[in-house]
Amino acid sequence: MATASPQQASHTPTSPLASQLLSHTYPSYTFTFTPFLQRTYQHSLPADRPICKAYQSGNCPLKSHCPERHTGPTSNQTQRDGGGGGFGSLVCKHWLRGLCKKGETCEFLHEYNLRKMPECNFFVRNGYCSNGDECLYLHIDPSSRLPPCPHYDRGFCPLGPRCDKKHVRRRLCVYYLAGFCPDGKACKEGAHPRWVPDGELEKPKAREEKKKDEGASAGGGLDGGDQEREREREMQQDRAGSQGERGHDGRGHKDRFGGGRGDIGLSLPEGSRPA
């Protein structure tokens, strides 16, 4: 029974669907009203068209009907680099739905590039974001920031899944494990892990897990709607406390007002006090 060799399998032609996915090309549609949108609203104009020299000099007679770009080189460079920390680094939510009417005059970014998107601070602090997939900021998985575990790379980590570092499964090169690989860095048989002596290895540390009561106090047992309402309620309490007023639910202001839960600071007569 004949079997196909790996070299013959690698030269098999790819399917049209796979080639379409690898080409990274987007379909373009042309409608009967496309010229009207281009003339009136500068919609669907090519992004590589030249910059209007009359606009750079200070005045363009065509104004909004000019077929060339009306953007300055400084703002264009800032938007292309995604710097500045302003609106030029945020993706336009209307452009994502194809509903932005400003075109190139929009102060937000008309490009979905993860390298230009700033990181979501709320997701970094809390591990979740109430906006979900509609958030205009970047959500990075915390596990991707962990460094690889040197003990696991050598073959064994005593802490296992409780290790605070990342355990990446790799197929090791059998020639490298035997002592020498003739292909060196160009080897395709597997990974060549860096061998660290025992004296230089740090002792593995266990991952710190939150306790159940801490997770409950942080809102771990609430769903998304309850967590949002809990945050709004806490913000209202902080604002009321900063103005010298009591929160609307009468909790958590013991240090400021001298009373605990349910204590409004009234003194009872001596005869009515409980024994």
C-alpha positions in Angstrom: 0.0 0.0 0.0 1.6 3.3 -1.2 1.5 6.3 1.1 2.1 9.9 0.2 5.3 11.4 1.4 5.3 14.7 3.3 7.1 16.4 0.4 4.4 15.4 -2.0 1.7 16.5 0.5 3.3 19.9 0.9 3.0 20.6 -2.9 -0.7 20.0 -3.2 -2.6 23.0 -4.5 -4.6 24.9 -1.9 -8.3 25.3 -2.1 -9.8 28.6 -3.5 -11.3 29.4 -0.1 -7.9 29.0 1.6 -6.2 31.2 -1.0 -8.9 33.8 -0.5 -8.4 33.8 3.2 -4.6 34.2 2.9 -4.7 37.0 0.3 -6.1 39.5 2.8 -8.2 41.3 0.1 -11.5 42.9 0.8 -14.4 42.8 -1.6 -15.3 46.1 -3.3 -18.8 47.0 -4.3 -19.9 49.6 -6.8 -23.4 51.0 -6.7 -25.2 53.4 -9.0 -25.1 56.1 -6.3 -21.4 55.6 -5.5 -20.4 58.6 -7.8 -22.9 60.8 -6.0 -21.5 59.8 -2.6 -17.9 60.5 -3.8 -18.8 64.0 -5.1 -21.0 65.1 -2.3 -19.7 63.4 0.8 -16.2 62.2 -0.3 -17.3 58.6 0.6 -15.4 55.5 -0.7 -12.6 57.6 -2.1 -9.2 55.8 -2.6 -7.0 56.3 0.4 -3.8 56.7 -1.7 -5.0 59.7 -3.7 -2.7 62.7 -3.5 -3.0 65.6 -1.0 -4.4 68.8 -2.3 -1.6 71.4 -2.7 -4.1 74.2 -2.8 -5.4 73.1 0.6 -1.9 73.0 2.0 -1.2 76.5 0.8 -4.2 77.8 2.7 -7.2 77.8 0.4 -8.9 75.3 -2.0 -11.5 76.7 -4.4 -13.3 73.3 -4.6 -13.5 73.0 -0.8 -15.5 69.9 0.1 -16.0 68.9 -3.5 -12.3 68.5 -4.1 -11.4 64.9 -5.2 -8.0 65.2 -3.5 -7.2 64.8 0.2 -7.7 67.8 2.5 -5.5 66.6 5.4 -2.3 68.2 6.7 0.9 66.2 6.8 1.3 66.5 10.6 -2.2 65.3 11.4 -1.9 62.6 8.7 1.3 61.4 10.2 -0.2 61.3 13.7 -3.2 59.4 12.6 -1.0 56.9 10.7 1.3 56.3 13.6 -1.6 56.1 16.1 0.2 58.5 18.5 -0.8 61.6 20.3 -3.0 59.9 22.8 -6.1 61.6 21.4 -9.0 60.7 19.2 -6.6 59.7 16.4 -5.7 56.5 18.2 -9.4 55.4 18.7 -11.3 53.5 16.1 -14.5 55.3 14.9 -17.4 53.2 16.0 -19.6 54.6 13.2 -16.9 53.6 10.6 -17.0 50.0 11.9 -20.6 49.9 10.9 -20.1 51.8 7.6 -22.1 54.8 8.9 -19.5 57.5 9.4 -20.5 60.7 7.4 -17.3 62.7 8.2 -15.0 60.7 6.0 -11.4 62.0 6.3 -12.5 64.9 8.5 -13.4 62.5 11.2 -11.2 62.9 14.3 -11.3 59.2 15.0 -9.3 56.5 13.2 -10.8 54.9 10.2 -8.6 51.8 10.4 -8.9 48.7 12.5 -5.3 48.1 13.5 -4.6 46.5 16.8 -1.1 48.0 17.0 -2.6 51.5 17.0 -5.4 50.9 19.5 -4.7 51.9 23.1 -5.1 49.4 25.9 -8.3 49.4 28.0 -7.4 50.4 31.5 -10.7 49.1 32.9 -10.0 45.6 31.5 -6.4 45.7 32.9 -7.6 46.6 36.5 -10.7 44.4 36.7 -10.1 41.6 34.2 -13.4 42.3 32.4 -15.0 45.2 30.5 -18.7 46.1 30.6 -18.6 47.3 26.9 -17.5 43.8 25.8 -16.8 43.4 22.1 -18.0 47.0 21.4 -15.2 48.5 23.4 -13.0 50.8 21.3 -9.9 50.0 23.4 -7.7 46.9 23.2 -8.3 43.9 25.4 -5.1 41.9 26.0 -5.3 38.5 27.7 -3.4 38.6 31.0 -2.0 35.1 30.4 -0.2 36.4 27.3 2.0 38.7 29.4 3.4 35.9 31.6 7.0 34.9 30.9 7.7 31.2 30.0 8.5 28.9 32.8 12.2 27.8 32.6 11.5 24.6 34.6 8.7 23.6 32.2 11.0 24.3 29.2 13.6 21.9 30.7 10.9 19.2 30.9 9.3 19.4 34.3 7.8 22.0 36.6 7.0 20.8 40.2 4.1 23.3 40.6 2.2 22.2 37.5 -0.9 24.3 36.7 -0.3 26.3 39.9 2.8 27.9 38.5 2.7 31.7 38.1 4.5 31.5 34.7 3.3 30.3 31.3 3.6 26.7 30.3 4.0 26.5 26.5 4.0 23.1 25.0 6.6 22.7 22.3 7.9 19.8 20.3 11.6 19.4 21.1 14.2 18.5 18.5 15.4 15.0 19.2 18.8 15.8 17.7 19.2 18.8 20.0 18.3 16.6 23.0 20.9 14.1 22.0 23.6 16.7 22.1 23.9 18.2 18.6 21.6 19.4 15.8 23.3 19.9 12.4 20.7 22.4 11.2 21.2 24.8 14.0 18.8 27.8 14.0 17.3 26.6 10.7 16.0 23.4 12.3 12.4 22.4 11.6 12.3 19.2 13.7 11.4 21.1 16.9 12.4 23.7 19.4 15.9 24.2 20.8 15.3 25.2 24.4 18.0 27.2 26.2 19.5 25.1 28.9 19.9 27.0 32.2 22.1 25.6 34.9 20.5 24.5 38.1 22.3 27.3 40.0 20.8 30.0 37.8 17.2 28.7 38.0 14.8 30.6 40.2 12.6 28.7 42.5 9.1 28.3 41.0 6.4 30.3 42.7 2.7 29.3 43.0 0.0 31.5 41.5 -1.8 33.7 43.9 -5.5 32.8 43.8 -8.2 35.1 45.1 -10.3 33.8 48.0 -14.0 33.3 47.7 -14.9 36.1 50.0 -12.6 38.5 48.1 -14.1 37.5 44.8 -17.6 38.0 46.2 -16.7 41.5 47.6 -15.2 42.4 44.2 -18.4 41.5 42.5 -17.3 38.0 41.3 -20.7 36.5 42.0 -22.6 39.1 40.1 -23.5 39.2 36.4 -22.6 42.1 34.1 -25.7 44.2 34.8 -25.3 43.9 38.6 -21.7 44.8 38.4 -22.4 47.9 36.4 -25.1 49.0 38.9 -22.7 48.2 41.8 -20.0 50.4 40.3 -22.5 53.3 39.7 -23.7 53.1 43.3 -20.2 53.2 44.6 -19.3 56.2 42.5 -22.4 58.0 43.8 -21.3 57.2 47.4 -17.8 58.6 46.7 -19.2 61.8 45.2 -21.6 62.3 48.1 -18.9 61.6 50.7 -16.5 64.1 49.0 -19.2 66.8 49.3 -19.7 66.2 53.0 -23.0 64.4 52.5 -24.1 60.9 53.5 -24.5 58.2 50.8 -28.0 57.3 49.7 -27.9 53.8 51.3 -26.2 54.8 54.6 -23.3 52.4 54.4 -19.5 52.6 54.4 -19.1 56.1 55.9 -18.1 55.2 59.4 -14.8 57.0 59.3 -16.2 60.3 58.0 -19.4 60.6 60.0 -18.5 58.7 63.1 -21.3 56.1 62.6 -21.4 52.6 61.3 -24.2 50.8 59.4 -27.6 52.1 60.4 -26.0 54.6 62.9 -27.1 58.2 62.1 -25.3 59.8 65.0 -28.3 60.3 67.3 -28.0 60.0 71.1 -30.7 58.1 73.0 -32.0 59.1 76.4 -30.6 57.2 79.3 -33.9 55.6 80.2 -34.4 54.3 76.7 -31.0 52.8 76.2 -30.9 49.0 76.1 -29.1 47.3 79.0 
